[in-house]
Amino acid sequence: MRKTAKIAISLPEEVLAAVERERMGRGESRSQFFRRAAEALLRRQREQEMADVYLRAYQRLPETEEEVEAARRAASNILAEEPWE
């Protein structure tokens, strides 16, 4: 079983009201709602960081014209084998 920690947070009343409507509509506890929200935010941040790393690496070393042409040929060969009915 994973350890959990209890925390207290302060929210503007209108944010809390929106959270309450959303979580009740989903049938979740406040803990479940905030855990899900925090996990989603952290996942999006990790994905954005990975995309940024990829983009910087691509900008440093983009594909060559030969690589682009090889990819085009491979895609054409693959698509030529597809039944286009």
Rosetta blueprint (number, residue, H / E / L):
1 M L
2 R L
3 K L
4 T L
5 A L
6 K L
7 I L
8 A L
9 I L
10 S L
11 L L
12 P L
13 E H
14 E H
15 V H
16 L H
17 A H
18 A H
19 V H
20 E H
21 R H
22 E H
23 R H
24 M H
25 G H
26 R H
27 G L
28 E L
29 S L
30 R H
31 S H
32 Q H
33 F H
34 F H
35 R H
36 R H
37 A H
38 A H
39 E H
40 A H
41 L H
42 L H
43 R H
44 R H
45 Q H
46 R H
47 E H
48 Q H
49 E H
50 M H
51 A H
52 D H
53 V H
54 Y H
55 L H
56 R H
57 A H
58 Y H
59 Q H
60 R H
61 L L
62 P L
63 E L
64 T L
65 E H
66 E H
67 E H
68 V H
69 E H
70 A H
71 A H
72 R H
73 R H
74 A H
75 A H
76 S H
77 N H
78 I H
79 L H
80 A H
81 E L
82 E L
83 P L
84 W L
85 E L
